[in-house]
């Protein structure tokens, strides 16, 4: 890495070398921290067989829609016959171009695994660049990068690609700050392009970024006002107008206005789709009771993820009583917090910057607890967020730890830089310490094993013979996730689906067709437009369809085929 002074831009060649090493190091680190996932691309999936399966379908559908129906991008093949079904969850639209490469379930999983590694690499690289822009040494910036990308808090969120794909937030800030410092219009515009891309990945982090940028803009306006003629508003406005219209600043202003317009356009285009969904399905707007179910108290900050190498067992007493472990395990890491406290109190950065970062960390940490009582929600700080446009789509307060850990990571860089004054090589052991804390490796019988990467179930061969629109049984959540992944082989329309917003008619469908095949269920499915019911024989034990072979079907006007691994019931359209 370059050793140029952090307050001065390094020479072009040194900067290029630093960026090249950063990109290489970020990728290598992501691969090593999730070893041996890279050896099983397409066969194994990172973390678990939950949301990663449905999110691999989302990205695959995005590529399919770009190539075949760009004007009906959100009309996905799930939840037939509803429209806009891709917008029933954060849609990862920004990853859609990746879906143009490859086809089928194996390619979908390989693509997901690569994007998963990319998300960690970008989180590290973006935070490194932001720390460097704020004045950190290369070593301290490395600590910031690993503190944000590999905080223990991420371990429980690792199955949510739209949550771990947060690298665009620090990268946006780095480009905007560096653009203004260097008076570079291209960097400013690039910063807003990255912000727009981050927004396109989903509202979970997109709203956080949007309101963070708005808050920072207001803070800067207040600081500028206080530094100028605060008691002479007319003179202050005249000075601001002159500065904005000065020839030297016109390109910067134009780039900023263009970037903000792009960011707003992306938000409006996507927001229109999601508002249409919310109008059709009120459950898309998260009520106070739902938010309260994912809220908690300060002890959540002592609960580390179940996969944590260092803290899983030690923090189990704080984690075991949590109602939603994945969303309420908020432990940021002991090493990160200690370094952040050191950086906030004794860091080498400006006092104003350190106070701002500490305040951001504290405010976002408090907000991440949500509110324990839905009826008294406005007595809690998080309850006030419900007044903000779009925030009623957010159900999990704990994901605000994204901004908390970013602020802590930057303060950790300031703390590391202070220690480097006495111990020049302090950054290396500190970075390693943070990585160990954030590791999901495990010790089984004295043997070190990599983070979870279960094998992905393959579709039964007989599924290919099903005619769309189809319904697959059984209907449990884990089954529907598999069906979505398997549907990437051609994207047949199907009644099944999996999302955070579930259509009420689909939620009620299971009990209404529990007797399938019988006259009532066949009539209901025929009216729905279903042409094939696919019964997965290896999945139906303990479900209402376990006794399918003993149920009479010949008088129902349907046909039955036993294929490899499945039973196909074909329902012809009614003859009128």
N, C-alpha and C positions, 0 to 999 in steps of 0.2 A: 504494500500500500504506500501511497505517497506520503511524505512527511512534511508537506508544505504547511505553512501557517494556516490554521483553520479560519482566520478572519480575512484571508486573502485568497482569491481564486488561484488554484495551482496552474502551472503551464498546461497548455492544451495536450501535449504528449503525456504528461504525468496524469492528467485527468482521465485520458483515454485508457491508460494502463490501469488506473484505479478502478474504473468502471468495468473493464474486462475481468479483472480479478474478482470484483464484487459479484458479477454475474456467474462466473464459474464457481466461486465459493458458495454462493447461495444455493445453487443447484446441487453441488456435491453434499452440502450440509443437509439439505432436504432428503436426499437419497439415503445418506447414512443414518439419519434420525428415524427413518422408516424402513430400514433394511429388515428383511430382504424383499420388500414389496416390488421393487423394480425388476426382480427376477421372475415375477409371476404376473406380469401385466396381462390383463384380459382373462386370467384364470382365477385370481384372487382379487378381493376388493378391500380397500382400506377401512379399518375400524370394525364394521359389522354388516349384517345383511338387512339392515333397516333402511333408513333414508338414502344411503348410497345407491341402492338399486333403483329407486324411483328417480333420483337425481341424475343417474347415468342415462335414464330414459329421457329426462328433460333436455339434456344437452343434445342427445341424438335426435330428438324431435325438432329441436331448434335448427339443426342442420338440414333435416328433411324439409321443414317448412320454408327455409330460405331458398332451397332449390326447387321446390314444387308448388308451394302456395304462399308466397311472401305476403300477399295481401290478406291472407287468412291465417296469419302466423300463430295466433293463439287458439285456433280451432283444432285442438289436438285430438288424438284418437281415443282418449279415455272418456269415461262417463257419457257414452253415447246415450241419447241424441243431443246432449247439451252443447252449447257453444262456449267459446272463450275458456275452455277447461284448463289450458296451460296456466291461466292466471288465477287458478284456485290455490296456488302457492307462489312463493318467490320463484320466478321462472328462469333465472340464470341466463337471461337473454344475451348478456355480454359474452357468454361462452358459446353461443350458437355457431359462430364460424368454425369452431373446432368440430362440430357435428357434421361438417361437410366431408370429412375424411373417414372412410371406412363405413361399414354397414353391418347390422346384426348385433346380437348380444355380446359376442366376444369383443368386437371393436368398441362397443359402448362402454364396457368395463375397462378396457385398456385406456380409452380416452379419459374416463373418469379418474383412473389412477394417476395419469400424467397431469391432469388438471389439479388433482389433490396435491401432488408434489410441487407443482407450479405455485399454488396458493401459499404454501409455506415459504418457498423461495422468494416470492414477491413481498411477503410480509417482512422477511428479514431485510431484503435489499431496500425496500421503500423506507423502512425505519432507519437503516444505516444512512441513507442519503439525507433524510430529514435531520438526523443528529449531526451529521457533518455540516449541513447548511446552517445549523444553529450554533456551530462553533466547537463541536466535539473533535477530539483527535481520532485517527482511524481506529485505534484500539478501543477507545470508549464507545465509538459508533458501533463497533462489532458487538459490544455488550448490549447496547440498546437494541440492535437487531435481533439477537437471540432472546432477549428479555421479552420482546413483543411477540415474536413468531413462536417461541417455545415456552411461554408461560404455562404453568400447570393448569391454569384455568381452561386452556384450549383442549385439554385431554378429553373432557366430556363432550365438547363441541365438535370433535373431530369427525363425527358422522354427519355434520351439517355443512356442506360445501359452501352454502351461501353465507355462513357465519365465519368460517375460517378464511374465506376469500376477502380479507380486509386490507391487503397490501396496497390497494389503491388509495386508501385514506392517507397514510403517511407520505406516499409518493406524490399525491396531489399537493399536500402542504409543502413538501420539499421543492417542487417545481414552482409553485406560486411564490414562495419566499425567495428562492434563488432568482426567479425571474425579476422580481422587484429590486432585489439587491444589485443585480447585474444590468438592470434596465434592458432586459431581453424580452421583446414581444413574443418571439417563438416559444420561449420557455413558459411564459404566462399562458399562451394559448394551449400548449401541450398539457399544462396543469389542469385546465378546464376540460380538455378532452379526456384525460384520465379520470377526472371527477365524474364526467358523464358516463364513462364506462362502468365505474364503480356503482353508480346509481342504477345502471341497467341490470346489474346482477341481482338486485332485489331491494325491497324496501327496508328489510331488517337493518342493513348497514347504510343504505342510501339515505334514509331519513336522518340517521345519526350524522352523516357527513354534511347533509344540507343544512341542518340546524347548527352544526359546529361552525361551518363557514359563515353563516349568518351571525352567530354570536361573536366570532372573531372580527367580522367587519364592524359590528357595533362597538366592540372594545376599542378597535383602532380609531374609529371616529371620535369616541369620547377622549381618548388620549391625545389625538390631534387637536381637538377642541380645547382641552385644558392647556396644551402647550402653546396655543395661539392666543388670540384675543377673545377669551371666554366671555368677557364682559362687554365686548363690542361685536355682536353677531354679524352686523352688516359688513364690517371690515373683514371678519373671518371668512364670510361667504365670498366676498370679492377676491380674497387671496386664494381661496380654494378654486374658484372659477378660473382665475389666471393660471394657476398651476396645472389644471386639467387641460386647458386649451393651449398651453405653451407648445411650440413646435417640437421640442425635445421629448414631450410626454405624449404626443398624439398617438404614436404607434402603440404605446403601452395601454393607453385608454381604449383604443380600438380593439386591441387583443383581449382586454378584460371584458369589454362589452360583448364582443363576439362570443367569448367563452361562456359568459353568464347566460347569453341567449341560447347557446347550444345546450347547456345544462338544464335550463328551464324547458326547452323544447322536448328533451328526452323525458323529463318529469311529466310534462303535460300529455305526451303521447301515451306513455305507459299508465299514467294516472287515469286517463280516460277509460282504458280497458278495465282497470281494477275497480273503478267506481261503478262501472256497468255491472261487474260481478257483484259488488256489494249491494247494489240496488236489487238484484235478483235474489241474492242470498244474504239476508241480514246477518247471519252468523259470521260473515267475513269481517264484520266490525266487531272487534273483541270487547265483550261486555266486562264490567268491573269484576264480576264473579270469576271469569276466566283469568284475568290478570292476577287477582288475589290468589288463585290456586298455584300460580307460579312465583308468588312473592314469598318473602321470609324475613328473618331477622339477622342481626350482625354475626351470629355464629356461622352463617353460611360462608363467611370469609375464611373460616378455619377448616372448611371441608374441601379436600382435594379430590381429584378424579379417581375412579376405581382402578384405572390403569397406571397410576403414578408409581414409578419405581421407588421413589424415596418416601412419599407421603401417603400412599394408599392405606396402609395399615395404621399408621400413626393418627390419621384423621378420621378413621372409620367411626368412632363414637359421635362425631359431629355430622357425619354423612348418613348414617343408618336411619335416622329419624326423618330425613327429608322426603317430602311427598313426590318431588320431581327431581331426582338426583342429577340428571343431565343439565337441568336449567338452574339448579340452586347450589351447585358446587362452585363457589366463587373464589377459592384460594388462589391468589396471584403468584405465590412463591416467596419464601422467606428471604432468600438472597436478593431478589429484586426489591423487596420492600426495604431491606436494610440499606442497600445502595441508594435507593430513592430518597430515604430520609437523610442520608449523608449528603446527597446532591442538593436537596432542598435547603438544608441548613448551612452547608459549607461549600457548595459547589463553586466553580470558577466562573460560571455564567452570570449574567446580570441579575441583580436582585429582583427586578421586575419580571424577568422571564421565569425565574425559579418560583416566584410566588404564583404566577399564572399557571404554571404546570401543576404545582401542588394543589391549587384551588380546583383545577380541572379534574385531577384525580379524586379529590375528596367529594366534589359535587356529583360526579358520575358514579362513584362508589355508593353514595347514599341513594341516588336514583335507581341503581341496579337492584336494590332491595324491594322495590315496588311498594305495595301497601297490603298489609295483612288483613284489613277490614274494608270490604267493598263499600259498605255504607258510610264509612268515615274517610273515604279515599282522599278527599280534598284537604284533610289534615296532614297528609303525607306529601312530601315534595313531588313524588312521581305522579300523584293524582293531578297535579297542575299541568302535566304534559298532555293530558287528554284533551286540553283545549287547543292544542296545536293541530293545524291541518294535517291529516294523514296519520296521526299517531294512534287513532283508534284501530288501525290495522295491526298493531304490535301487541302480542300477548305475553311476551317473555321479557320482563324487566332486566333479568340477569345478563342479557346480551349487551347491555350498556357497558359491561366490563371490557368491551373492545376499546373504548375510549379511556377507561380507567387504566388498563394495562399499557396503552400507548403513552399516556402521560407518565406513568411510573417508569417505563422503559427509558424515556428521555431523561428523567431525573436520575435514573441509574447510571446513564452515561455521564452526567455531571458529577455524580459521586465517584465513578471510576476515574475520571480525569483528575479529581482531587487526589486520589490515592496514587495516581501516576506521578504526581509531584515528588513523592517520597520513594515509591517503588516503580521504576520505569516500566517493568514488564508485568505490572499488576493486572492488566486487561486480560491476558491469556488465561490465567487460573480462574479469574472471575467469570469469564465467558464459559469456561468448562463447567464451573459450579452451577451456573444458571442452566446449562444444557442438561446436566445430570438431574437437576430438580424437575425439569420439564420433560424428562424422558418417559416413554411408555414401554420401555424394555422391562422384562421380568426375569426373576431368578427362580427357576424351577429345578429343585434338586441340585442346586449349585451350578446349574447351566444357564447361561444368559440367552434369553429368547427375545426376538424382535416384537414390535408392537403388533396388535391383532390384525390379521389379514385373512379372514376366512375364505375358503373356496366358494366360488359362485355356483349355484345350481344351474344346470343346463336344461334347456327345454326338452320335454319328451318328444320323440320323433313324430308321434301321431298328431301333435298340435298343428303341424303344417297343413293338414288336410281340412282344417276347420274353415268354414265359410263365414265371412263377416256379413253383418254385425254379429258378434258373438258374446256370450257370457260364460265366464269360467267359474267353476265351483271347486272348493269352498271359497268363502268370501272374507276370511280373516285378513287383517291388515298385512301380515307378513306374506300371505298368499298374493294379495293384490300387487304388492311391490314386485314380486317375481313375474307376475303376468305382464306388468308394464315393461320390465326389462326384456322379456321374451318377445314382446310385441314390436321391438325394434327390427325384427325380421319382417319388413313389409308394412308395418304400422296398420294392421287391420283395425277397423272400428270395433270397439268393445264397450260393454256396459261397465266393466270393472274400472277402477281408478284408485288412486291414493294421493291425498293432498291434505293441506291444513284446513281447507274449506271443503266440506263434504255435502253434496246435495242431499236434502232430506229424503227425497224419493229413493235414492240409492241406499241410504242408511236404513230405510225401512224395508228394502227389497228382500233381504235374507229371510226374515220370518214369514213373509208372504209367499215365498216359493220353497218353504221348508219341505213340502211334500213332493217336490219334483222327483220323477215325472208323474203328475196327476193332472186332471182336467183343468183345475183352477190355475195352477202355475203355468201350464202350457198356454192357456188363453191369455194370461197376463203377459207372458214373454212374447207371444205372437203379436199382441197389440203394441208392445214396445218396439217391435221391429227386429227382434232377435231371430237369427237364422240357424245358429248352432249353439248348443250348450255343451261346453267342454267340462267333463268330470274327471278330475285328476285322482286316480285311484289310490295313489300313495299319500294323499293329503286329507282324505275324508274321514279317517278314523275319529270317532267322537263327535262328528258333525251330524246334522239332520239328514245328510245324504249317504250315510254309511250303509244303509240297506237298499241302495238303488237297484241291485240285481233282483230283488224280490218284489219289486213294484211293477204292476202290469202297465204296459205302455202301447201295445199294438192297436188298441181301439182309440188312441188319442190323435191319430193322424200324423204321427211323427215316425222317423226311422232311427235306428240305433246301430252304431258301428263300434266295434272294439278295435282300437288302434294301439300302437305301441305306447303304453303308459297312460292312455286316456280312453274315455268312452265319449263318443260323439253322438249327441242327440240332434238330429236335423229337424227343424221346424219350418215347414213350407209356409209361404204366405197364404192367408185365407183366400179362398176362391169365392168371388162374388159374381 
